[in-house]
Amino acid sequence: MRRPLEGLRVIDLGSRVSAPFCAGILGEQGAEIIKIEEPIRGDRLRELGPYAHDDAGQRYSLYWSVEGRGRKSVTLDLRQPQGQEILRSLAGASDVLCESFRPGTLERWNIDPSRLSPHLVTARFSVFGQDGPKSLRPGLNGNAMAFSGLMHLTGYPDRPPARPGVNVAGYLTGLFAAQAVTSLLYDRDARGGTGGVIDVYMYGSILRIMEWTIAAHDRLGMVRDRSGASLDIAAPIGNYPSRDGRYVYLVGGSQTFFERLCLAMGQPELAADERFADAAARARNRTEINAIVAEWVAGLDADEAEARCVACDVPAGKIYDVADLAADEHVQARGDICTVEDPVVGPVRQQAPFPRLLGETPPAPAGAPRLGEHTDEVLSGVLGLSGTELAALRSDGVI
């Protein structure tokens, strides 16, 4: 199988999600990932649940099992000058560094990009960016979603803003960063061997996907608000409860899809109703058309409603939980879930690497490493440190 980034070395200095996820994406494309962790405690993600248990009954983070996979763990105390010196040496032998310390931290430790190899591509992750009035504020995924406006748009208009169910800001930021890293690597290798620094801030990734929200505020004075499962600008669209207690999500906003939906419902006359004659009319009368669709779905089991829509080429499907997803024949046929051999708890089914080359199924990543599992291997293999030197560093608490 082709692994486009094979031969690339990435240092993962991040914690939690965004920076490690960026490194993980590069790793799934073939790069070698060296995870630098604080001695004794390690990455904070190791402490978060839900938990499985090892053979000794010790709890083990399944969050870490997923997001720590595919990399080598090296313990290194970056607060100590010896640790900083080792990091500078590792950076000189690497291509990419991903870090998520609060802005200014690496400068205090003398390992900021100005003190590292100019060949290096550095992605600096934060919530608010490396400069600006709010740059030094602490924050996590939820703060980025709150600040960017996404949380304001999530939920129903008569209820408080809701937090999206997964770490959208962290993962999306990591994804944008991986794209920027590969672009800068291409530029480095094509035009002279100089890397650069990418300012990766979490609220920015959300801001970039906010659709027409800023433009409508600028030109129309519109402050977009929560609309629940439907949309203000198109209908019928939404989550509709079925007779058997499930939900069916369907889209009939465009003229083509609406006419097909009318056929699926056995009500072709709705397409000629002046209230629903075009997209603008349906948006104005979205309460009425959504109620008609809801009544139709409520009279059917979810499987039947989905089947009728699919037969008429309407985008529709049951809303899955994880058990539905894991059992789905399409997911199984595509290999979207793989089995990772975790060194602590054994085989764990997880989401497979993504994206993939057409026609190829990517191999399952290596399991998330034990804390410091590869310290000696990396420091001796990459930097040539001897057993005596490693023992001294371990005695001093540097590794």
N, C-alpha and C positions, 0 to 999 in steps of 0.2 A: 504494500500500500504506500502511496505517495505521502510523505510528511514534509510539507513545504518549508517548515522552519527548523528542520533537523540541523544540528550544528550550532544553533543559536543558544546562548546561555542567558538566563533571566534571573535576577536576584529579586526575591519577593520580601520586601521589608514591611509589608502591609499587615493589617489586622482586620478582624471582622470580615467585610465582604468585598468592597469595591476594588481595592488594589489587588488582593489575592485572586479575585475573579478574573481580572485582567490578565494576571500572570497565568492563571489556569487555562484560559482560552489559548494563550500562546503555547502552553504546554501540550494541549490537545492537538495542536498543529505540528508538534514535533520538537519544540524547544525543551532544553533542560532547565528545570526550575529549581533553584536553591532557595529554600525558605529559611530566613533568619528569624530565630525565636529567642526570646528572653530565657536565660537558664532558669530552671526549676519550674516556673509557671507556664511558660510558652504562650502561644497565641490565645487570646481571650476566647476565641471561638471554641476552644477545647472545653470550656466551662459551661457552654450553653446547651440546654436540652433541645429536643427530647433525648433520653438516654437509653442505651442498651447496657448490658453488663458483661464483663469479661469472665473468664473461667474462675477468677478469684472473687467474683462478686463486686468488683469495682465498677462504678458507673462510667459510661463512655458516651461521648457526644456524637450522635448521628449527624448533627449539623457539621461537625468537624469531619466526619467520615466522608461526607460529600464534598465539602469545599476545601479540604486539605489534601485531597487525592492528587496523584500525578506529580509529586514533587519530593525533593530531598530535604530533610529537616537538619539544620545546623544551629546549635545554640551558641549565642554570642552576646556578651554584655557590651552594648554600644556606649554605655556611660563611662567605661574604662578606656584610657588611652590605647591599651593594647588591643582591645576590641575594635576601636576605631581604625587602628592601623591595619588590622586584618580585613576589615570591611573595604578600606581603600584598595587593598591588594586584590581582593575578590572582584571589586568593581572594574579594576584594570584588566581582568581576565574575562569580563562579561560584556554583553551587548546592551542589556536593558536592565533598569532598576525601577521597581515600583515601590513607592513608599506612601504612608498615610499618617505620618506624625503631624501634630499641630504645626502650622507654619512657624519657622524659626528654630525648630528643634534640631534639625540636622546642622544648621549653622552653628548652634551652640556646641555641638559635638564634633565640629570640624570635619563633617562628612557630607556637606552640602554639595551640589553639582559643581560649584566653582573649584572644589578641592578634589574632584574625581576626574577620571580620564575624559578628555573631550570627545573620545570615540563613543561614549556611553549615551544612550537614549534614556532619559529619566522621566518617569511619569509621577508627578506629585499630586496626590489625592488629598482633598479636604472637603469640608461641607461648603465653605464660602469663598474659596480661592486663596491664593498666596498673598494677595494684597487687598486693599479696600477697608472701609471702616469696620466691617464685621469679620474680617479674616481670622482673628484670633479667638472668636467665640467657639466654645465646644459644641459638638452636635453629632447626630447620627442620622440614619436614613429618614426617620420621621420628621426631623427638623428640616431636612432638605425638601421633603414633600409638602410640609406646611409652608415654608418660605416661598417655594416656587409656584404655589397656587393649586397644585394637584389635589391636595387634601380638601380644599374648599369645594372642589368639583365632585368629590367622591361621596356618594350616598344619596339620600332623598331630600328634597327641598324643605320638608317639614321636620327634619331631624338634624342633629348635629353632624358636622363633617366626620367622615369615617376614614380610618386608615386602610389603604389597600392591603389585601391579605398577605402579600409577600413583600420582600425588601426591594421594591421597584427602583428606588433611587440608587441603591448600591449596585445592583446588577446592571442597570442601564448605564451607569457611569463607567463600570468596568468594561462594558461592551464598546462604548464610544472610545474609551482610552485604548483598547486593543487595536481598533482601527487606526487611531492616530499614531500609535507606536509603529505599526507596520508601515504606515506612510512615511514616517520619519526615517525608519530603517532603509527604506527604498531610496529616499533622498540622500541619506548618508553614503550608501554604497554606490550610488550612481554618480555622485557629484563631489567626491573629495574626502570622504572619511570622517566628517564631523557630525556628531550627534546633535543633541539639543534637549531642552527641557519643556515638558508639556504640563500646563496648569490645568489639572483635572478637578473640577469642583462639582459636587453632587447636585446642587440645585440647578446648575447649568444644563445637565443632561435632561432633567425634567422640563425645564423651560423650553428646550429645543423641540420637544414633542407636544407643545401646548396648542397645536393646530392654529386656528384663526383667532385665539383668545386675545392676543396683544393687538392684532390689526383691527379687530372689531371695537376694542376699547379706544384705539387711536382715532378711527374714522367715524364711529357711531356712538361713542360714549358708553358702550355696552359693558356691563360688568357681568360676566358669565357666572351662572350659578348651578347648583346641583340639579340634576334632572332624573335621578334614580336610574331605573333600568331602561328608560326611553330616551329619546333625543328631542330637543326643542326644534331642530331644523329639519327633521325628517320623520315620517311615520308611514306605516306601522313598523316599529322596531322595538324589541324588548324581550323580557323574560316572562313567559306566560305559564301559569300553573295548569297542570293537566289533571285529568280525572283520578289518576293513580298516585297523586301526591308528588310528582316530579315537576320539573320546569323545562320548558322548551324555549330556546332562544331562536328567534327568526328575524329576518330582515326583508321588509317589503317596501323600502323607502323609494327606490327608483321606479319609474313607470313600468319598465319591463318586469321587474320582480313583483310589483304590486299586481299587475295583470295576471301573472302566473299564480300568485297567492290566491287571488279571487277564484281561479279555476280549482286550485287545490281544496279550497273551502266549499266548493260547489255553489258559489255565489258570484258568477261572472258579471251580474248586473251592477255590482259595486263599482266596477271600473268605469261605468258610465254615470255614476252618481256625481252631481256637480260638486258636492262637498269633498269628493276624493278624486276629482278629474285629473289633477296634476299634482306634482310634488309640493308646490306652494300651498295648494288647497288642503292637501293632507296634513301638512305641517300646522296650518291654522286650526284644523279640526282633528288634531291628533288624539284628543281625549275620546272622541266618538269612534274613530277607526280603531284605536287600540282596544276599546271596549268590545267592539265587534269581534276582533281577532281573539281576544281573551275568552269570550264566550264560546267561540268555536273550539279552541284548544281545551277548555275546561270540560267539554263533552266527550273527549277522547283520552285514551291512555297515551302516554308520551311516545311510545314506540309507533303508534298508529299516526299521531300527528306528524311526527318526523317523517315517516314513510310517505305520507300523502304529499308533504312539501317536497321531498326529494324527488318523487315521481314527476312533479311539475317543475323541477329544476329551480326550486326556491332555496336560498341559503338558510338552512334550519338544522337544529340538532338538539338533543337532550343536553342539559347542563350536567357535566360529569363531576363526580367527586373522584378522589384518587383511586378508589377501588375500581370504579368504572374505567378509568383511564388505563390502569395496569392490566385489566382484563380485555381491553379492546383489541379486536383482531387486526385492525390497521396498525396500531402501535406495535403489536407483536411482529407483524409482517415487515415493518420498517426497521425493526431493531432499535426503537427509541428508548428502550430500557435495557440496561446491561447489568451484568453481575460483576461487582468489584470485589476482589479478594482483600478484605481489610485485615491488617496484621493483628488487630486486637480482638475483633469479634467474628472473623471469618467472612464468608460470602454475604454481601449486602446488595440487593437490587437498587439501582440508582438510575437517574437520567443519563443517557448515553451522551458522548461528546457531540457537539453541534457547532457549526454546520458541518457538512460532509461533502466530499467530492461525489459527483453523480456516479451511481453504480457501485460505490464502495461503502462498506460498513466499517466504521472506525473501531479499532481495538479498544477494549475496556481499559481505562487508566489503571495505573498501579494504585494500591490502596493508600489512604492517608498515613503518613509515617508516624511512628512513635516519636516523642519529643527527643530531639538530638540524635536520632537514629543514624544520620549520615555525617555527623560532625567530623569524625576522624577520616572517613573516606574522602570528603570534599577538601578538607584543609591539607591533607597529605597529597591527594591526587592533583588538586588544582594549584596549591601554593607550595607543595613540596616540604611541608613541615614534618619533622621527624617525630618518632614516638616519644622521645625525651621532651621535645618542645611541647607536644600536645599534653603530656602529663603535667608539665609546669603550668600551662594555661589552665588546665582543669583544677589544679591545686589553688591557683589564684582566683578562681571563680569567674574567669573570663569566658570559659566555655562550659 
